[in-house]
Amino acid sequence: MQPPVELALLQENVHPKVVSGRLGHSSIAFTMTVYQHVMPGMQAEAAATFGAAVFGP
Protein backbone atom coordinates (compact mmCIF):
# COMPACT_ATOMS: atom_id res chain seq x y z
CA MET A 1 0.00 0.00 0.00
CA GLN A 2 1.27 3.45 -0.91
CA PRO A 3 1.27 6.17 1.75
CA PRO A 4 -1.27 8.84 0.68
CA VAL A 5 0.80 11.75 2.00
CA GLU A 6 3.79 10.83 -0.12
CA LEU A 7 1.59 10.32 -3.17
CA ALA A 8 0.17 13.80 -2.66
CA LEU A 9 3.66 15.27 -2.31
CA LEU A 10 4.79 13.69 -5.58
CA GLN A 11 1.66 14.86 -7.37
CA GLU A 12 2.39 18.38 -6.14
CA ASN A 13 5.91 18.23 -7.62
CA VAL A 14 7.83 17.89 -4.36
CA HIS A 15 11.26 16.62 -5.38
CA PRO A 16 11.35 12.81 -5.35
CA LYS A 17 14.57 12.84 -3.28
CA VAL A 18 12.66 14.53 -0.45
CA VAL A 19 9.83 12.02 -0.70
CA SER A 20 12.34 9.16 -0.84
CA GLY A 21 13.86 10.33 2.43
CA ARG A 22 10.45 10.61 4.10
CA LEU A 23 9.69 7.04 3.08
CA GLY A 24 13.03 5.76 4.35
CA HIS A 25 14.05 4.39 0.96
CA SER A 26 17.75 3.75 0.50
CA SER A 27 17.78 5.28 -2.97
CA ILE A 28 15.76 7.67 -5.09
CA ALA A 29 15.86 5.05 -7.86
CA PHE A 30 13.70 2.72 -5.80
CA THR A 31 11.23 5.51 -5.04
CA MET A 32 11.00 6.45 -8.71
CA THR A 33 10.44 2.83 -9.74
CA VAL A 34 7.58 2.45 -7.27
CA TYR A 35 5.94 5.85 -7.72
CA GLN A 36 6.63 6.84 -11.33
CA HIS A 37 2.99 6.23 -12.25
CA VAL A 38 1.84 9.21 -10.16
CA MET A 39 4.04 11.63 -12.12
CA PRO A 40 2.96 11.13 -15.74
CA GLY A 41 3.64 14.74 -16.74
CA MET A 42 7.31 14.79 -15.70
CA GLN A 43 8.71 14.30 -19.21
CA ALA A 44 6.49 16.97 -20.75
CA GLU A 45 7.28 19.40 -17.95
CA ALA A 46 11.01 18.78 -18.32
CA ALA A 47 10.81 19.34 -22.09
CA ALA A 48 8.87 22.58 -21.61
CA THR A 49 11.34 23.84 -19.01
CA PHE A 50 14.27 23.02 -21.27
CA GLY A 51 12.61 24.69 -24.25
CA ALA A 52 11.94 27.85 -22.24
CA ALA A 53 15.53 27.93 -20.99
CA VAL A 54 17.00 27.52 -24.47
CA PHE A 55 14.51 29.39 -26.65
CA GLY A 56 12.87 31.75 -24.17
CA PRO A 57 9.34 31.78 -22.83
C-alpha positions as CSV (number, residue, x, y, z in Angstrom):
1,M,0.0,0.0,0.0
2,Q,1.3,3.5,-0.9
3,P,1.3,6.2,1.7
4,P,-1.3,8.8,0.7
5,V,0.8,11.8,2.0
6,E,3.8,10.8,-0.1
7,L,1.6,10.3,-3.2
8,A,0.2,13.8,-2.7
9,L,3.7,15.3,-2.3
10,L,4.8,13.7,-5.6
11,Q,1.7,14.9,-7.4
12,E,2.4,18.4,-6.1
13,N,5.9,18.2,-7.6
14,V,7.8,17.9,-4.4
15,H,11.3,16.6,-5.4
16,P,11.3,12.8,-5.4
17,K,14.6,12.8,-3.3
18,V,12.7,14.5,-0.4
19,V,9.8,12.0,-0.7
20,S,12.3,9.2,-0.8
21,G,13.9,10.3,2.4
22,R,10.5,10.6,4.1
23,L,9.7,7.0,3.1
24,G,13.0,5.8,4.3
25,H,14.1,4.4,1.0
26,S,17.8,3.7,0.5
27,S,17.8,5.3,-3.0
28,I,15.8,7.7,-5.1
29,A,15.9,5.0,-7.9
30,F,13.7,2.7,-5.8
31,T,11.2,5.5,-5.0
32,M,11.0,6.4,-8.7
33,T,10.4,2.8,-9.7
34,V,7.6,2.4,-7.3
35,Y,5.9,5.9,-7.7
36,Q,6.6,6.8,-11.3
37,H,3.0,6.2,-12.3
38,V,1.8,9.2,-10.2
39,M,4.0,11.6,-12.1
40,P,3.0,11.1,-15.7
41,G,3.6,14.7,-16.7
42,M,7.3,14.8,-15.7
43,Q,8.7,14.3,-19.2
44,A,6.5,17.0,-20.8
45,E,7.3,19.4,-18.0
46,A,11.0,18.8,-18.3
47,A,10.8,19.3,-22.1
48,A,8.9,22.6,-21.6
49,T,11.3,23.8,-19.0
50,F,14.3,23.0,-21.3
51,G,12.6,24.7,-24.2
52,A,11.9,27.9,-22.2
53,A,15.5,27.9,-21.0
54,V,17.0,27.5,-24.5
55,F,14.5,29.4,-26.6
56,G,12.9,31.8,-24.2
57,P,9.3,31.8,-22.8
